[in-house]
Amino acid sequence: MMPPRFGRLKNLQLVTDFVVSKDLRSSKISKLGQLSHHQGSFPSKLQSVVITNCNNLTPQKQWGLHGMKYLICFKIEGGCSEAELFPEEQLLPNTLTSIRISGFPNLINLCEGLHSLTSLKKLEIGCCVKLELMPKEGLYLNLHSRVITNCTNLMPQKKWSIHGMKSLTCIKIDGGCSKLVVFPQGVLPNTLTYLCIRNLQNLINLGEGLHSPTSLKKLKIKHCKKLNKLMPKEGFPLKLQSLFITDCESILPSTEWGLHGMKSLAHFMITGGCSTMELFPERGLLPDSLISLCISRLPDLKYLVNGLQHLTSLKKLGIDCCKKLELIQAKGLPAFLSSLRIRKCSLLALRCDLQID
């Protein structure tokens, strides 16, 4: 913990002898825009280091982080304005389980200092607009979770060696990747259970990228305006339990997706987009294993008919902000539906009292 009001020292340039307490567990250095030097060692039992908005401060070997046996969390956000490579080898200890690198304006290469982090479980990379390269030797195989946010020039590639990571279960990509049009096949590992892709403005084809993760259980796709191909040729992974699609203007749910035969799919949500769809769902679109269904902000949807009656497992149905929706056929609703929520559907006229026999 920093001394009281330490963050107000905007012109501080040097911090010496940082051993405040031998038993200190967490240290946070933030908003010291002129701080460029740190001398002296950190407390030996320190478990967490967070550096925020110290533009001129770049972690160095003489800090002694590499030898700290208890350090498990390292976050550096909004700084290192001159750094093009990070982290150098033997800068960080192999005890780290979580690292976040964010807001490096000139960072081009995540270098080999990451490969040696044998205990690393979670890696977050954000707002590094010039970042292009990952470590040549790849990342350590025990990585569980990877988050990439707003890295404009970064492109998912096979040479990242993600496919061989047997422990990697979660990947999130949010923004950036401006040149990515087709998500490459063979990048994602078959151990992946959760994939979230958001704000990839030029992505058109995700389908073949979903061929490999056979263990995928949850898929979220949001704000990918040009995306028009979602399904791989062989169909979605059979273990998929949740599929959420939000504001993908070029996507229309289709029986060609093969959802009807997916016995594990329990949750389906579609929000926004589908600007030409007046009727939902078409017959044979959804599987009878579905437990919850959410339909929201479909601007041209008029009729909710037919394709719901066979959903014998459906318990929860939500319909929100479908301003042109006129008709719900009550006799077509599943017999065991326990929750029906309808909000902001101004033209909706129920043709019966929705009593389910």
N, C-alpha and C positions, 0 to 999 in steps of 0.2 A: 504493500500500500504506500502511495506517495504521501509526503508531508502535506498538511492542510494548505489549500490554495496554491499548491505547487504549479498547477496548470496555468496560473495567471502570469508566470514568468516568461513572457513572449519572446524576450531577447536573450534568454539563457543559452549559452553556447557550450558550456562544459559542466559535466557532472562527475565528481570524483568520489571515491570510497563509498560505493553504493550499499555497503553492508549495514542496513538499518537494523536488522535483527537476524540472528542466526537461524531462528525458527520461522522466518517469513516464508509463506507458501505461495503467495501470488504478488506479482509486480505489474503495475500499469503505468506506462509513460505516454502522455497524450498532449496534443496541441502545443508542443514546444517547437514552434516553427524555426527557430534559429539554432536549436540544439544540434551540434555536429560531432561532439565527442563524448564518450563515456569511458572513464578510467576506473580501475578497481574491479573487484570481483562481485558477482551476485551472491546472495546467500546460498549456501550449499544445498539446502533442502527445498529450494524453490521448485514449485511444480508448474507454474504458469507464468508466462511473460507475454504481455500485450503492449504493443507500441502503435500509437495512433496519431496520424497527422504530424509527424516530426519530419518535415520534408528533407532536411539535410542530414538526417541520421541514418547510417547504413550499418547493420550488424557486422562485426568483425571478429576474427578468431581470438584476438586478445581479450575479448569479453569472457572467454573461458566457458562458453555454453556447451561445447563439445564434451567436457568432462563432468557435466552435471547429471548425476545418476537418477535424480528424482524428477527432472523436468519432463512433463508429458504433453504440455500444450504451449504452442508458440503462434502468436498472431501478430502480423505486421500489416497495417492498413494506412494507405495514404501517405506515402513517404518515399525515401530512397530515390529522389528525383533524378539522380545521375546513373543509377544502376541499370546496366543492360543485361547482366548475368546475375542469377541468384538461385539458390544459395551456393557459395563456393564449397568445395569438399572440406570435410572436417570442421565445418562451422557449427552444425547442429548435432545434438546427441542422438544416438540410436534408440534412446528411451522414449522419444516423442511418439505419441499416438495420434495427435491432431495438430495440423498446421493450416493456417490461413494466410494467403498472400494476396493483397488487394491494393489497387490504386497505385501501381508502379507505372508512371507515365511513359517510361522509356525502356521497360523490361522487354527484351527480345527472346531470351533463352532461359528456360528453367534447366539448370545444368546438373551435373552428376552428384551434387550434394544431396539430392533427394533420393537417389538410388540406394544410398547406404542406410536409409532410415528403416531398419528392419522391423520396427514395432509399429510403424505408421498404419493407422486404421482409416483416418479421414483426412482428405486433402481438399481444400477449397481454394479456388483461384478466381479472382474477380477484378473487373475493371482494369485489365492490363491490355490496353488497346493495341500495343505493338507486338505483343507476345505471339511468336510463331513456332517456337521449337520446344519440345519436351526433352528430357534426358535421353541421350543416345542409347543407354542400356535399359531404358524403360523404368518403370516404378517397381517398388518391391511387391512381391506377389501376395503379401498378406493384407493389402489395402482392401477395406470393406466398402468405403463410400467416397465418391468423387463428385465435386460440384464445380462447374465452370460457369461464370457469369460475366457477360459483356466483355469478352475478349475478341475483338473484331477480327483479327487476322488469324486466329487459331482455328485449325481444321482437324476434325477427327480423322486419324490415320491408323492403318494397320501397324506401322512401325512404333506406335505407342506401346505395343505389346500388352494391351489391355485384355485381348482375347484369351491369353493364357493365365489370367489371374483367377485362381480357384476360390478366393475369398471375397471377391468383389460382388456385392449384391445391390448396390445403389449408385446410379449415375443421374445427375441433374445438369442440364445444359440450358442456361437462361440468357438469351441475347448473344450478340456477337456472331462469329462464324459467318461473316457477311458473304463469303464466296461459296458457301456450302449450298449446292443445289440438289444433289443426290447424296443421301447418307450412305457411306460406303459399306459394302458387305464385309463381314469378317472382323469388324472392329469390336463389337460387343461380346462379352463372355457368356457362355451358356449357364453360368451361375447367377446371372443377374435376375433379381426378383422385382426391382422397382426402377422404372425409367421415366423421367420427366423432361420434356423438351418444350421450351417456351421461347417466343419472340425471335425465332429464326426467320427473318423476313424474306429470304430468297429460297428457302427450302421448298422443293417441289415434290420430291420423292423420298419418303422414309421407308417404304416397303421392304426393300432388300436388306436394309440395315437391321430389320427385325427377324431375319432368318435364323441368326445364331442363338439368341437368348431363349433357349427352350424352357427355362425355369421361370420365365417372366410371369409375375402375378398381378402387377399393377402398372398400368400405362397411362400417363397424362400427357396430352398434347394441347398446348395453349398458344394462341396468338401467332399462328403460322399462316399468314394470309394467303400465300401462294401454294400451300400444300394441297395437292390433289390426288396423290397416291399414298395411301396409308398401309395397305395390306400387302404382305409379301406373297409371292406366287403360290407358296405352299400353304398359305393361310396364317392366321395369327397363332402364336404359341398356345398349345392346347391347355396349359395350366393357368392361362390368364383368368383372373378373378374380377378385376376392375378395369373398366375402360372409360376414361373421361376425356371428352373433346370440347374445347372452349375456343370460340372465336376463330375458327378456321374456315374462312369464307368460301373456299373452293371445295370443301368436303361435303359430300352427301352420303348418308348411311345407305348401304346397298346390300341386297342378299348375296352379292358376289363376295362380300367380306367373309362369309362362312360362319357368322356368329351363331346361327341356328344350331349348329352341331357341336358347339363348345359347351361341354357339360359342367365346366368349372366356373363359367362366367356368372357372377352373382350381382354385379353392380355396373350399371351403364348410365352415363350422363352425357347429354349433348346440350351445349349452351352457345347461343349465337351462331351466325353463319346460316347455311342452308337456305339462302334467300329465295330459292325457287320451289321449295318444298311446301305443298299445301296439305298433304295427307301424311300421317305418321301413326304407327309404323306400317310399312307394307307387309303383307303376309309372308311368313317365313323368314323375317329379318332377325327376330330375337329368340334366344333359346328359352326353354321352359324352366331352366335352372335359375333364371333371374329373380333376385330378391328385392332389389330396389331399382327404380327407374326415375330419372329426373330429366325433364324437358324444359328448357328455359330460353327466352329471348330468340325465338324462331319467328322472324318478322312476317312471314307469309303463311304460316300454318293455320289452316281453317278447320280441319277435321281430325279428330282423334278416334279412329274406328278400327274395327276388324282385328288387327294383329295383336291385341292385348289379351283376348279371351283365353288363349291357350297357355298363358303364362301362369301356370298353376301354383308356382312357388312365390309369386310376387306378393310382397307384404306392404311395400311402400311406393306410392306414386306421387311425384311432385310435378306440378305444371305452373311455371312462373312467367309472367311478362310476355305472353303470346297474344298480342293485341288484336289479331284478326281471327283468333280461334272462336268458332261459332258453335261447334257441336262435339259433345262427348256422348257416345252411345253407352248408356249405363249397362245395358244387357251384354255389352261386350267386355265389361270389366271382369277381372279375375274374381272367382267366388270367395277366395280367402284373403282378399285385400284388407289390411287392418288400418292403413293410414292413407288418406287421400287429401292432398293439400293443393288448393288452387288459389293463385295470387295474381292480381293485376292482369286479368284477362277480360278486358272491358266489354267485348262484344259477345262474350259467352252466354248462351241461353241454354240451360239444361233442359233437354227434351223429356226428362222424366225426373222422379224424385231421388234417383240414385239408390233406391232400395235394392239390395242384392239378395236374391232368394237363396 
